Amino acid sequence: MNGNDIMSDSYRIATARELLEKGRVFEQAEKLIEKHRERALDAAQNIEPEALRRLMLYLIDTVLDQSGLQSSPAVHSPQPPAEIQTYQIGIAPAR
């Protein structure tokens, strides 16, 4: 085990999320999604036949729907990993 393996996955994820938030990446992504949603809705309004237009509007609402997303996800402050305990499980020899 080297020094990089000591950090837990949750610590790495929390650190990455903190960096992404500092860079306002989530805010930029939300703006891009809204921009493309508006463009897709405009384009869908001109689609014929009507059944295909309704399908496209449904897909836009489904794929680009942000109503279920939190505007600012909860982030846990990264904490250094506590002491790591490992256990070895023995396997009984085959008979």
PDB file as gemmi writes it, atoms N, CA and C in Angstrom:
CRYST1    1.000    1.000    1.000  90.00  90.00  90.00 P 1                      
ATOM      1  N   MET A   1       0.862  -1.181   0.000  1.00  0.00           N  
ATOM      2  CA  MET A   1       0.000   0.000   0.000  1.00  0.00           C  
ATOM      3  C   MET A   1       0.901   1.235   0.000  1.00  0.00           C  
ATOM      4  N   ASN A   2       0.682   2.142  -0.942  1.00  0.00           N  
ATOM      5  CA  ASN A   2       1.492   3.351  -0.966  1.00  0.00           C  
ATOM      6  C   ASN A   2       0.733   4.510  -0.335  1.00  0.00           C  
ATOM      7  N   GLY A   3       1.337   5.685  -0.270  1.00  0.00           N  
ATOM      8  CA  GLY A   3       0.735   6.846   0.399  1.00  0.00           C  
ATOM      9  C   GLY A   3      -0.575   7.299  -0.224  1.00  0.00           C  
ATOM     10  N   ASN A   4      -0.763   7.112  -1.540  1.00  0.00           N  
ATOM     11  CA  ASN A   4      -1.993   7.550  -2.203  1.00  0.00           C  
ATOM     12  C   ASN A   4      -3.193   6.690  -1.840  1.00  0.00           C  
ATOM     13  N   ASP A   5      -2.947   5.459  -1.433  1.00  0.00           N  
ATOM     14  CA  ASP A   5      -4.046   4.552  -1.106  1.00  0.00           C  
ATOM     15  C   ASP A   5      -4.680   4.867   0.238  1.00  0.00           C  
ATOM     16  N   ILE A   6      -4.039   5.720   1.043  1.00  0.00           N  
ATOM     17  CA  ILE A   6      -4.524   6.001   2.389  1.00  0.00           C  
ATOM     18  C   ILE A   6      -5.814   6.830   2.345  1.00  0.00           C  
ATOM     19  N   MET A   7      -5.945   7.736   1.365  1.00  0.00           N  
ATOM     20  CA  MET A   7      -7.152   8.560   1.280  1.00  0.00           C  
ATOM     21  C   MET A   7      -8.342   7.683   0.895  1.00  0.00           C  
ATOM     22  N   SER A   8      -9.430   7.850   1.603  1.00  0.00           N  
ATOM     23  CA  SER A   8     -10.623   7.080   1.298  1.00  0.00           C  
ATOM     24  C   SER A   8     -11.317   7.662   0.080  1.00  0.00           C  
ATOM     25  N   ASP A   9     -12.177   6.859  -0.545  1.00  0.00           N  
ATOM     26  CA  ASP A   9     -12.939   7.325  -1.700  1.00  0.00           C  
ATOM     27  C   ASP A   9     -13.813   8.513  -1.326  1.00  0.00           C  
ATOM     28  N   SER A  10     -14.437   8.467  -0.161  1.00  0.00           N  
ATOM     29  CA  SER A  10     -15.317   9.567   0.234  1.00  0.00           C  
ATOM     30  C   SER A  10     -14.528  10.858   0.433  1.00  0.00           C  
ATOM     31  N   TYR A  11     -13.310  10.756   0.919  1.00  0.00           N  
ATOM     32  CA  TYR A  11     -12.454  11.938   1.076  1.00  0.00           C  
ATOM     33  C   TYR A  11     -12.096  12.515  -0.289  1.00  0.00           C  
ATOM     34  N   ARG A  12     -11.760  11.646  -1.233  1.00  0.00           N  
ATOM     35  CA  ARG A  12     -11.420  12.092  -2.588  1.00  0.00           C  
ATOM     36  C   ARG A  12     -12.621  12.746  -3.262  1.00  0.00           C  
ATOM     37  N   ILE A  13     -13.782  12.155  -3.122  1.00  0.00           N  
ATOM     38  CA  ILE A  13     -14.994  12.707  -3.721  1.00  0.00           C  
ATOM     39  C   ILE A  13     -15.319  14.065  -3.116  1.00  0.00           C  
ATOM     40  N   ALA A  14     -15.219  14.162  -1.800  1.00  0.00           N  
ATOM     41  CA  ALA A  14     -15.499  15.435  -1.127  1.00  0.00           C  
ATOM     42  C   ALA A  14     -14.513  16.512  -1.567  1.00  0.00           C  
ATOM     43  N   THR A  15     -13.257  16.136  -1.722  1.00  0.00           N  
ATOM     44  CA  THR A  15     -12.243  17.095  -2.162  1.00  0.00           C  
ATOM     45  C   THR A  15     -12.518  17.545  -3.591  1.00  0.00           C  
ATOM     46  N   ALA A  16     -12.846  16.599  -4.469  1.00  0.00           N  
ATOM     47  CA  ALA A  16     -13.153  16.937  -5.856  1.00  0.00           C  
ATOM     48  C   ALA A  16     -14.374  17.845  -5.928  1.00  0.00           C  
ATOM     49  N   ARG A  17     -15.404  17.524  -5.160  1.00  0.00           N  
ATOM     50  CA  ARG A  17     -16.615  18.352  -5.158  1.00  0.00           C  
ATOM     51  C   ARG A  17     -16.304  19.767  -4.687  1.00  0.00           C  
ATOM     52  N   GLU A  18     -15.486  19.887  -3.658  1.00  0.00           N  
ATOM     53  CA  GLU A  18     -15.117  21.211  -3.142  1.00  0.00           C  
ATOM     54  C   GLU A  18     -14.412  22.028  -4.222  1.00  0.00           C  
ATOM     55  N   LEU A  19     -13.504  21.394  -4.965  1.00  0.00           N  
ATOM     56  CA  LEU A  19     -12.797  22.088  -6.041  1.00  0.00           C  
ATOM     57  C   LEU A  19     -13.758  22.492  -7.156  1.00  0.00           C  
ATOM     58  N   LEU A  20     -14.691  21.606  -7.500  1.00  0.00           N  
ATOM     59  CA  LEU A  20     -15.665  21.922  -8.547  1.00  0.00           C  
ATOM     60  C   LEU A  20     -16.568  23.077  -8.131  1.00  0.00           C  
ATOM     61  N   GLU A  21     -16.935  23.117  -6.866  1.00  0.00           N  
ATOM     62  CA  GLU A  21     -17.774  24.218  -6.387  1.00  0.00           C  
ATOM     63  C   GLU A  21     -17.001  25.531  -6.375  1.00  0.00           C  
ATOM     64  N   LYS A  22     -15.746  25.485  -5.985  1.00  0.00           N  
ATOM     65  CA  LYS A  22     -14.933  26.700  -5.993  1.00  0.00           C  
ATOM     66  C   LYS A  22     -14.806  27.248  -7.411  1.00  0.00           C  
ATOM     67  N   GLY A  23     -14.751  26.368  -8.390  1.00  0.00           N  
ATOM     68  CA  GLY A  23     -14.664  26.772  -9.793  1.00  0.00           C  
ATOM     69  C   GLY A  23     -16.017  27.094 -10.405  1.00  0.00           C  
ATOM     70  N   ARG A  24     -17.071  27.003  -9.606  1.00  0.00           N  
ATOM     71  CA  ARG A  24     -18.448  27.296 -10.032  1.00  0.00           C  
ATOM     72  C   ARG A  24     -18.875  26.426 -11.223  1.00  0.00           C  
ATOM     73  N   VAL A  25     -18.358  25.206 -11.273  1.00  0.00           N  
ATOM     74  CA  VAL A  25     -18.645  24.294 -12.373  1.00  0.00           C  
ATOM     75  C   VAL A  25     -20.116  23.902 -12.379  1.00  0.00           C  
ATOM     76  N   PHE A  26     -20.700  23.670 -11.214  1.00  0.00           N  
ATOM     77  CA  PHE A  26     -22.100  23.256 -11.156  1.00  0.00           C  
ATOM     78  C   PHE A  26     -23.018  24.369 -11.658  1.00  0.00           C  
ATOM     79  N   GLU A  27     -22.710  25.607 -11.286  1.00  0.00           N  
ATOM     80  CA  GLU A  27     -23.515  26.741 -11.749  1.00  0.00           C  
ATOM     81  C   GLU A  27     -23.430  26.881 -13.263  1.00  0.00           C  
ATOM     82  N   GLN A  28     -22.243  26.738 -13.813  1.00  0.00           N  
ATOM     83  CA  GLN A  28     -22.061  26.840 -15.254  1.00  0.00           C  
ATOM     84  C   GLN A  28     -22.804  25.723 -15.977  1.00  0.00           C  
ATOM     85  N   ALA A  29     -22.772  24.525 -15.414  1.00  0.00           N  
ATOM     86  CA  ALA A  29     -23.478  23.397 -16.016  1.00  0.00           C  
ATOM     87  C   ALA A  29     -24.991  23.639 -16.021  1.00  0.00           C  
ATOM     88  N   GLU A  30     -25.522  24.184 -14.939  1.00  0.00           N  
ATOM     89  CA  GLU A  30     -26.955  24.491 -14.879  1.00  0.00           C  
ATOM     90  C   GLU A  30     -27.340  25.515 -15.939  1.00  0.00           C  
ATOM     91  N   LYS A  31     -26.505  26.533 -16.125  1.00  0.00           N  
ATOM     92  CA  LYS A  31     -26.779  27.549 -17.143  1.00  0.00           C  
ATOM     93  C   LYS A  31     -26.753  26.943 -18.540  1.00  0.00           C  
ATOM     94  N   LEU A  32     -25.792  26.067 -18.802  1.00  0.00           N  
ATOM     95  CA  LEU A  32     -25.716  25.415 -20.106  1.00  0.00           C  
ATOM     96  C   LEU A  32     -26.929  24.527 -20.367  1.00  0.00           C  
ATOM     97  N   ILE A  33     -27.348  23.798 -19.362  1.00  0.00           N  
ATOM     98  CA  ILE A  33     -28.518  22.937 -19.513  1.00  0.00           C  
ATOM     99  C   ILE A  33     -29.741  23.776 -19.836  1.00  0.00           C  
ATOM    100  N   GLU A  34     -29.939  24.873 -19.123  1.00  0.00           N  
ATOM    101  CA  GLU A  34     -31.094  25.729 -19.371  1.00  0.00           C  
ATOM    102  C   GLU A  34     -31.036  26.345 -20.766  1.00  0.00           C  
ATOM    103  N   LYS A  35     -29.862  26.771 -21.176  1.00  0.00           N  
ATOM    104  CA  LYS A  35     -29.688  27.347 -22.517  1.00  0.00           C  
ATOM    105  C   LYS A  35     -30.076  26.330 -23.597  1.00  0.00           C  
ATOM    106  N   HIS A  36     -29.579  25.114 -23.458  1.00  0.00           N  
ATOM    107  CA  HIS A  36     -29.866  24.089 -24.463  1.00  0.00           C  
ATOM    108  C   HIS A  36     -31.312  23.610 -24.391  1.00  0.00           C  
ATOM    109  N   ARG A  37     -31.884  23.653 -23.222  1.00  0.00           N  
ATOM    110  CA  ARG A  37     -33.302  23.299 -23.089  1.00  0.00           C  
ATOM    111  C   ARG A  37     -34.160  24.295 -23.853  1.00  0.00           C  
ATOM    112  N   GLU A  38     -33.864  25.579 -23.693  1.00  0.00           N  
ATOM    113  CA  GLU A  38     -34.620  26.618 -24.408  1.00  0.00           C  
ATOM    114  C   GLU A  38     -34.459  26.475 -25.918  1.00  0.00           C  
ATOM    115  N   ARG A  39     -33.227  26.215 -26.367  1.00  0.00           N  
ATOM    116  CA  ARG A  39     -32.982  26.034 -27.800  1.00  0.00           C  
ATOM    117  C   ARG A  39     -33.714  24.808 -28.333  1.00  0.00           C  
ATOM    118  N   ALA A  40     -33.723  23.726 -27.562  1.00  0.00           N  
ATOM    119  CA  ALA A  40     -34.420  22.505 -27.985  1.00  0.00           C  
ATOM    120  C   ALA A  40     -35.927  22.737 -28.064  1.00  0.00           C  
ATOM    121  N   LEU A  41     -36.476  23.482 -27.097  1.00  0.00           N  
ATOM    122  CA  LEU A  41     -37.915  23.786 -27.130  1.00  0.00           C  
ATOM    123  C   LEU A  41     -38.268  24.623 -28.347  1.00  0.00           C  
ATOM    124  N   ASP A  42     -37.439  25.613 -28.670  1.00  0.00           N  
ATOM    125  CA  ASP A  42     -37.679  26.440 -29.855  1.00  0.00           C  
ATOM    126  C   ASP A  42     -37.662  25.595 -31.124  1.00  0.00           C  
ATOM    127  N   ALA A  43     -36.681  24.715 -31.228  1.00  0.00           N  
ATOM    128  CA  ALA A  43     -36.567  23.865 -32.414  1.00  0.00           C  
ATOM    129  C   ALA A  43     -37.736  22.883 -32.501  1.00  0.00           C  
ATOM    130  N   ALA A  44     -38.173  22.367 -31.379  1.00  0.00           N  
ATOM    131  CA  ALA A  44     -39.252  21.370 -31.372  1.00  0.00           C  
ATOM    132  C   ALA A  44     -40.591  21.972 -31.802  1.00  0.00           C  
ATOM    133  N   GLN A  45     -40.770  23.264 -31.599  1.00  0.00           N  
ATOM    134  CA  GLN A  45     -42.043  23.900 -31.953  1.00  0.00           C  
ATOM    135  C   GLN A  45     -42.320  23.834 -33.450  1.00  0.00           C  
ATOM    136  N   ASN A  46     -41.296  23.676 -34.273  1.00  0.00           N  
ATOM    137  CA  ASN A  46     -41.462  23.665 -35.732  1.00  0.00           C  
ATOM    138  C   ASN A  46     -41.481  22.265 -36.322  1.00  0.00           C  
ATOM    139  N   ILE A  47     -41.452  21.245 -35.497  1.00  0.00           N  
ATOM    140  CA  ILE A  47     -41.401  19.867 -36.003  1.00  0.00           C  
ATOM    141  C   ILE A  47     -42.790  19.405 -36.423  1.00  0.00           C  
ATOM    142  N   GLU A  48     -42.841  18.789 -37.587  1.00  0.00           N  
ATOM    143  CA  GLU A  48     -44.065  18.168 -38.079  1.00  0.00           C  
ATOM    144  C   GLU A  48     -43.744  16.710 -38.348  1.00  0.00           C  
ATOM    145  N   PRO A  49     -44.630  15.814 -38.184  1.00  0.00           N  
ATOM    146  CA  PRO A  49     -46.024  15.901 -37.771  1.00  0.00           C  
ATOM    147  C   PRO A  49     -46.148  16.177 -36.272  1.00  0.00           C  
ATOM    148  N   GLU A  50     -47.358  16.445 -35.865  1.00  0.00           N  
ATOM    149  CA  GLU A  50     -47.623  16.827 -34.471  1.00  0.00           C  
ATOM    150  C   GLU A  50     -47.202  15.743 -33.480  1.00  0.00           C  
ATOM    151  N   ALA A  51     -47.410  14.482 -33.854  1.00  0.00           N  
ATOM    152  CA  ALA A  51     -47.044  13.383 -32.944  1.00  0.00           C  
ATOM    153  C   ALA A  51     -45.540  13.395 -32.654  1.00  0.00           C  
ATOM    154  N   LEU A  52     -44.739  13.673 -33.678  1.00  0.00           N  
ATOM    155  CA  LEU A  52     -43.291  13.741 -33.480  1.00  0.00           C  
ATOM    156  C   LEU A  52     -42.928  14.960 -32.629  1.00  0.00           C  
ATOM    157  N   ARG A  53     -43.621  16.071 -32.828  1.00  0.00           N  
ATOM    158  CA  ARG A  53     -43.381  17.272 -32.021  1.00  0.00           C  
ATOM    159  C   ARG A  53     -43.675  16.983 -30.551  1.00  0.00           C  
ATOM    160  N   ARG A  54     -44.806  16.302 -30.287  1.00  0.00           N  
ATOM    161  CA  ARG A  54     -45.157  15.969 -28.899  1.00  0.00           C  
ATOM    162  C   ARG A  54     -44.109  15.048 -28.276  1.00  0.00           C  
ATOM    163  N   LEU A  55     -43.614  14.100 -29.075  1.00  0.00           N  
ATOM    164  CA  LEU A  55     -42.571  13.199 -28.586  1.00  0.00           C  
ATOM    165  C   LEU A  55     -41.312  13.989 -28.237  1.00  0.00           C  
ATOM    166  N   MET A  56     -40.916  14.889 -29.112  1.00  0.00           N  
ATOM    167  CA  MET A  56     -39.715  15.689 -28.853  1.00  0.00           C  
ATOM    168  C   MET A  56     -39.883  16.551 -27.599  1.00  0.00           C  
ATOM    169  N   LEU A  57     -41.050  17.159 -27.430  1.00  0.00           N  
ATOM    170  CA  LEU A  57     -41.299  17.971 -26.243  1.00  0.00           C  
ATOM    171  C   LEU A  57     -41.246  17.119 -24.975  1.00  0.00           C  
ATOM    172  N   TYR A  58     -41.788  15.913 -25.061  1.00  0.00           N  
ATOM    173  CA  TYR A  58     -41.733  14.995 -23.929  1.00  0.00           C  
ATOM    174  C   TYR A  58     -40.275  14.656 -23.587  1.00  0.00           C  
ATOM    175  N   LEU A  59     -39.478  14.344 -24.619  1.00  0.00           N  
ATOM    176  CA  LEU A  59     -38.079  13.998 -24.381  1.00  0.00           C  
ATOM    177  C   LEU A  59     -37.298  15.171 -23.799  1.00  0.00           C  
ATOM    178  N   ILE A  60     -37.564  16.362 -24.287  1.00  0.00           N  
ATOM    179  CA  ILE A  60     -36.893  17.550 -23.746  1.00  0.00           C  
ATOM    180  C   ILE A  60     -37.242  17.714 -22.274  1.00  0.00           C  
ATOM    181  N   ASP A  61     -38.520  17.582 -21.956  1.00  0.00           N  
ATOM    182  CA  ASP A  61     -38.929  17.719 -20.555  1.00  0.00           C  
ATOM    183  C   ASP A  61     -38.324  16.633 -19.673  1.00  0.00           C  
ATOM    184  N   THR A  62     -38.211  15.445 -20.222  1.00  0.00           N  
ATOM    185  CA  THR A  62     -37.690  14.329 -19.440  1.00  0.00           C  
ATOM    186  C   THR A  62     -36.174  14.405 -19.273  1.00  0.00           C  
ATOM    187  N   VAL A  63     -35.466  14.623 -20.367  1.00  0.00           N  
ATOM    188  CA  VAL A  63     -34.005  14.580 -20.337  1.00  0.00           C  
ATOM    189  C   VAL A  63     -33.411  15.834 -19.703  1.00  0.00           C  
ATOM    190  N   LEU A  64     -33.988  16.991 -19.995  1.00  0.00           N  
ATOM    191  CA  LEU A  64     -33.413  18.243 -19.511  1.00  0.00           C  
ATOM    192  C   LEU A  64     -34.167  18.829 -18.323  1.00  0.00           C  
ATOM    193  N   ASP A  65     -34.936  18.012 -17.645  1.00  0.00           N  
ATOM    194  CA  ASP A  65     -35.684  18.468 -16.470  1.00  0.00           C  
ATOM    195  C   ASP A  65     -34.736  18.591 -15.290  1.00  0.00           C  
ATOM    196  N   GLN A  66     -34.737  19.740 -14.655  1.00  0.00           N  
ATOM    197  CA  GLN A  66     -33.873  19.975 -13.505  1.00  0.00           C  
ATOM    198  C   GLN A  66     -34.660  20.146 -12.217  1.00  0.00           C  
ATOM    199  N   SER A  67     -35.950  19.907 -12.236  1.00  0.00           N  
ATOM    200  CA  SER A  67     -36.757  20.170 -11.048  1.00  0.00           C  
ATOM    201  C   SER A  67     -36.357  19.290  -9.862  1.00  0.00           C  
ATOM    202  N   GLY A  68     -35.815  18.115 -10.126  1.00  0.00           N  
ATOM    203  CA  GLY A  68     -35.429  17.222  -9.037  1.00  0.00           C  
ATOM    204  C   GLY A  68     -34.032  17.455  -8.522  1.00  0.00           C  
ATOM    205  N   LEU A  69     -33.287  18.373  -9.149  1.00  0.00           N  
ATOM    206  CA  LEU A  69     -31.911  18.619  -8.739  1.00  0.00           C  
ATOM    207  C   LEU A  69     -31.854  19.687  -7.666  1.00  0.00           C  
ATOM    208  N   GLN A  70     -30.935  19.512  -6.748  1.00  0.00           N  
ATOM    209  CA  GLN A  70     -30.697  20.530  -5.726  1.00  0.00           C  
ATOM    210  C   GLN A  70     -29.839  21.624  -6.345  1.00  0.00           C  
ATOM    211  N   SER A  71     -30.134  22.866  -5.996  1.00  0.00           N  
ATOM    212  CA  SER A  71     -29.338  23.955  -6.550  1.00  0.00           C  
ATOM    213  C   SER A  71     -27.924  23.968  -5.981  1.00  0.00           C  
ATOM    214  N   SER A  72     -27.768  23.609  -4.740  1.00  0.00           N  
ATOM    215  CA  SER A  72     -26.427  23.501  -4.169  1.00  0.00           C  
ATOM    216  C   SER A  72     -26.354  22.216  -3.360  1.00  0.00           C  
ATOM    217  N   PRO A  73     -25.725  21.189  -3.940  1.00  0.00           N  
ATOM    218  CA  PRO A  73     -25.668  19.902  -3.261  1.00  0.00           C  
ATOM    219  C   PRO A  73     -24.937  20.001  -1.929  1.00  0.00           C  
ATOM    220  N   ALA A  74     -25.405  19.199  -0.992  1.00  0.00           N  
ATOM    221  CA  ALA A  74     -24.769  19.177   0.327  1.00  0.00           C  
ATOM    222  C   ALA A  74     -23.371  18.587   0.193  1.00  0.00           C  
ATOM    223  N   VAL A  75     -22.431  19.259   0.771  1.00  0.00           N  
ATOM    224  CA  VAL A  75     -21.048  18.799   0.701  1.00  0.00           C  
ATOM    225  C   VAL A  75     -20.528  18.631   2.108  1.00  0.00           C  
ATOM    226  N   HIS A  76     -19.910  17.506   2.324  1.00  0.00           N  
ATOM    227  CA  HIS A  76     -19.290  17.270   3.617  1.00  0.00           C  
ATOM    228  C   HIS A  76     -17.841  17.709   3.512  1.00  0.00           C  
ATOM    229  N   SER A  77     -17.397  18.443   4.488  1.00  0.00           N  
ATOM    230  CA  SER A  77     -16.011  18.889   4.474  1.00  0.00           C  
ATOM    231  C   SER A  77     -15.095  17.679   4.523  1.00  0.00           C  
ATOM    232  N   PRO A  78     -14.096  17.678   3.675  1.00  0.00           N  
ATOM    233  CA  PRO A  78     -13.192  16.533   3.677  1.00  0.00           C  
ATOM    234  C   PRO A  78     -12.443  16.434   4.994  1.00  0.00           C  
ATOM    235  N   GLN A  79     -12.393  15.249   5.500  1.00  0.00           N  
ATOM    236  CA  GLN A  79     -11.662  14.978   6.729  1.00  0.00           C  
ATOM    237  C   GLN A  79     -10.590  13.951   6.414  1.00  0.00           C  
ATOM    238  N   PRO A  80      -9.425  14.099   6.989  1.00  0.00           N  
ATOM    239  CA  PRO A  80      -8.403  13.084   6.768  1.00  0.00           C  
ATOM    240  C   PRO A  80      -8.902  11.737   7.275  1.00  0.00           C  
ATOM    241  N   PRO A  81      -8.516  10.673   6.601  1.00  0.00           N  
ATOM    242  CA  PRO A  81      -8.998   9.361   7.016  1.00  0.00           C  
ATOM    243  C   PRO A  81      -8.510   8.987   8.410  1.00  0.00           C  
ATOM    244  N   ALA A  82      -9.390   8.334   9.140  1.00  0.00           N  
ATOM    245  CA  ALA A  82      -9.008   7.827  10.454  1.00  0.00           C  
ATOM    246  C   ALA A  82      -8.097   6.617  10.239  1.00  0.00           C  
ATOM    247  N   GLU A  83      -7.642   6.047  11.313  1.00  0.00           N  
ATOM    248  CA  GLU A  83      -6.780   4.870  11.199  1.00  0.00           C  
ATOM    249  C   GLU A  83      -7.506   3.786  10.418  1.00  0.00           C  
ATOM    250  N   ILE A  84      -6.809   3.214   9.468  1.00  0.00           N  
ATOM    251  CA  ILE A  84      -7.409   2.195   8.608  1.00  0.00           C  
ATOM    252  C   ILE A  84      -7.146   0.831   9.216  1.00  0.00           C  
ATOM    253  N   GLN A  85      -8.213   0.074   9.372  1.00  0.00           N  
ATOM    254  CA  GLN A  85      -8.079  -1.275   9.900  1.00  0.00           C  
ATOM    255  C   GLN A  85      -8.338  -2.251   8.772  1.00  0.00           C  
ATOM    256  N   THR A  86      -7.480  -3.253   8.654  1.00  0.00           N  
ATOM    257  CA  THR A  86      -7.657  -4.279   7.637  1.00  0.00           C  
ATOM    258  C   THR A  86      -7.817  -5.618   8.321  1.00  0.00           C  
ATOM    259  N   TYR A  87      -8.580  -6.468   7.703  1.00  0.00           N  
ATOM    260  CA  TYR A  87      -8.811  -7.810   8.224  1.00  0.00           C  
ATOM    261  C   TYR A  87      -8.542  -8.804   7.111  1.00  0.00           C  
ATOM    262  N   GLN A  88      -7.946  -9.929   7.476  1.00  0.00           N  
ATOM    263  CA  GLN A  88      -7.705 -10.975   6.491  1.00  0.00           C  
ATOM    264  C   GLN A  88      -8.649 -12.117   6.813  1.00  0.00           C  
ATOM    265  N   ILE A  89      -9.351 -12.532   5.790  1.00  0.00           N  
ATOM    266  CA  ILE A  89     -10.305 -13.626   5.959  1.00  0.00           C  
ATOM    267  C   ILE A  89      -9.665 -14.882   5.395  1.00  0.00           C  
ATOM    268  N   GLY A  90      -9.573 -15.891   6.228  1.00  0.00           N  
ATOM    269  CA  GLY A  90      -8.967 -17.151   5.786  1.00  0.00           C  
ATOM    270  C   GLY A  90      -9.979 -18.010   5.048  1.00  0.00           C  
ATOM    271  N   ILE A  91      -9.463 -18.792   4.108  1.00  0.00           N  
ATOM    272  CA  ILE A  91     -10.305 -19.713   3.347  1.00  0.00           C  
ATOM    273  C   ILE A  91      -9.869 -21.122   3.698  1.00  0.00           C  
ATOM    274  N   ALA A  92     -10.841 -21.941   4.014  1.00  0.00           N  
ATOM    275  CA  ALA A  92     -10.551 -23.328   4.378  1.00  0.00           C  
ATOM    276  C   ALA A  92     -10.032 -24.070   3.146  1.00  0.00           C  
ATOM    277  N   PRO A  93      -9.003 -24.906   3.302  1.00  0.00           N  
ATOM    278  CA  PRO A  93      -8.466 -25.639   2.143  1.00  0.00           C  
ATOM    279  C   PRO A  93      -9.505 -26.623   1.598  1.00  0.00           C  
ATOM    280  N   ALA A  94      -9.447 -26.853   0.293  1.00  0.00           N  
ATOM    281  CA  ALA A  94     -10.377 -27.801  -0.357  1.00  0.00           C  
ATOM    282  C   ALA A  94     -10.076 -29.198   0.103  1.00  0.00           C  
ATOM    283  N   ARG A  95     -11.091 -30.042   0.221  1.00  0.00           N  
ATOM    284  CA  ARG A  95     -10.903 -31.428   0.660  1.00  0.00           C  
ATOM    285  C   ARG A  95     -10.627 -32.331  -0.491  1.00  0.00           C  
TER     286      ARG A  95                                                      
END                                                                             
